[in-house]
Amino acid sequence: MSYSVEVDDQTYRSLALAARIGGCTTGEVVARLVAETSMPTLPASTEAEGKQHSKTADVVAVYADYEGHRTQGRYDLKTSRIDITSGPMRGQSFKSPTGAARAVVAHYKPSVSPHRNGWSFWVLDDGSGRFLQSIRGTS
């Protein structure tokens, strides 16, 4: 069963743009936004503030921007796996951040060497702008 949602023109244009960038439909954009909003993430604190990340969250939302494409994923604190949750690579799972980073590079620009350090390729999707490296070893 499907439902319809009313949005203003500007919101629809924004959804349509996101859909084109993500290679999906506007409905999938809305579904992903809802799913990611309900996904547990670590708090956006810094060590300078003297706070430690919560160790109760097992999954952290991450993203990587490469060649004009944003790829979103979930990083598992216990296993170090990254599961891709958006774009044409959605549904793929990688044993490490580096493996996932190399796959993203190879997908979007196969003509270059895909070698990347995944810890500095992926960014925490919590608004902090910090690399995944910043929480490495916190679990």
LUMKEZA-223658 format. One record per residue: x, y, z of N, C-alpha, C in turn. Coordinates in steps of 0.2 Angstrom, whole numbers, plus 5000, padded with zeros to 4 digits. Layout:
XYZXYZXYZ ...
//
This chain:
500449945000500050005000500450065000 500350114996500750174996500250234998 500550285001500250345003500550404999 500150464999500450524996500550575002 501050615001501250665006501250735002 500950785004500950845001501550895004 501850924999502450965000502351024996 502651084998502651144994503151134988 503151174983503551174977504251174978 504551214983505251214984505451144987 505051124992505251054995505251004990 504751004985504750954980505350954975 505551024974506151034969506751004973 506851014979507350994983507450914983 506850884984506750814984506950784977 506750814972506850794965507650794964 507950854966508650854965509050804969 508850794975509150734979509050664976 508450654973508350594969508750584963 508850644959509350634954510050624956 510250654961510950644963511050574966 510550544970510550484973510350424968 510150444962509950394957509350354960 508850384962508250354965507650394964 507050374967506450414966506350464972 505950514971505850554977505550514983 505150464982504850424987505450394991 505950364987506550334991506950384995 506950444992507350504996506950515003 506350515003505950525009506050465013 505950405011506050345015506750345018 507250365014507950365017508050415022 507750475021507750525026507450505033 506850475032506550445038506950395042 507150345038507550285040508250315044 508550365041509150385044509050435050 508450465050508350505056508150465062 507950405061507850355066508450315068 508950315064509550275065509950305071 510150265075510550285081511250305079 511450365082512150395080512450415087 513150415086513450435092513350515093 513450535099513350615100513950645097 513850715095514350755092514750785097 515150755101515550785106516250775104 516650815107517350815106517750795112 518350765111518750755117518950815121 519050875117519250935120518650955125 518050935124517550955129517550905135 517950855134518050805140517550755140 517150745134516650695134516850635130 516550575132516750515128516150495124 516150455119515650435115515250385119 514650385118514150325121514350265118 514550215122514650145119514050105119 513450125120512850085119512650085112 512850135108512650135101513150095097 512850045093513249995089513350015082 512950065080513050085073513050165072 513450185068513550255067513450275060 513050325058512950345052513550385049 513750365043514350395040514150415032 514550455029514450475022515150485019 515150485013515750505009515550545003 515850595001515750634995516350624991 516150594985516650584980516450594973 516750634969516650644962515850674961 515650714966515050744966514450704968 514650644971514150594973514150584981 513650584984513650574992513450504992 513850464996513650394997513650385005 513050365007512950365014512950285016 513150275023513250215025513150205033 513250145035513150135042513850095044 514150125049514850095052514650055058 514849995058514649955064515349955069 515249985075515749995080516049925082 515749875082515949815084516349775079 516149775073516449735068516849775063 516749845063517149895058516849885051 516249855050515949845044515649915042 515649925035515149975033514649955028 514049965029513549945025513250015021 513250005014513050065010512350065010 512050135012511350135012511050185007 511450215002511150254997511550244991 511150274986511450274979511450204976 511850204970511850144966512250084970 512650094975512950044979512550024985 511950044986511550034991511449954992 511549934998511449865000512149825000 512649854998513349824998513649835005 513949785007514249785014515049765013 515449795017516149795016516449775023 516949735023517249715030517649775033 517849825030518149885033518049945029 518150005033518050065030518450075024 519050055024519550055018519250015012 518949955013518649915008518049955005 517649985009517150025006517350085002 517850125005518050185002518350164995 518750104994519050084988518450064983 517950034985517350024981517050084978 516950134983516650194980517050224975 517650234976518150264971518150224965 518150154965518150114959517450124955 516950134959516250134956516250204952 516450254955516350324952516850344947 517450324948518050344944518450284943 518250234939518650174938519350184935 519450244932520150254929520650274933 520550284940521050304945521150244949 521750254953521950204958521450204964 521050154966520550154971520850164978 521550154979521850154985521650214989 521350204995521150254999521150235007 521250275011521250265018520550275020 520150225022519450225023519250265030 519750265034519650305041519650385039 519950405034519950475033519550495026 519250445024518750445018518050455020 517850425025517150425028517150485033 516550515033516450575038515850555042 515850565049515250555053514650595051 514050565050513450595048513050625054 513450665058513150695064513150775064 513450795058513450875058514150895060 514550855063515150875066515750895060 515650855055516150865050516850815051 516750785057517350745059517450675055 518050655053518150595050518050535054 517850475051517750415055518350405060 518950415057519550415061519450435069 519050485069519050525076518650475081 518350425079518050375084518350305084 518850305080519150235079519450205086 519250145087519450115094519050135100 518450175099518050195104517550135107 517550085103517050035105517349985110 
//
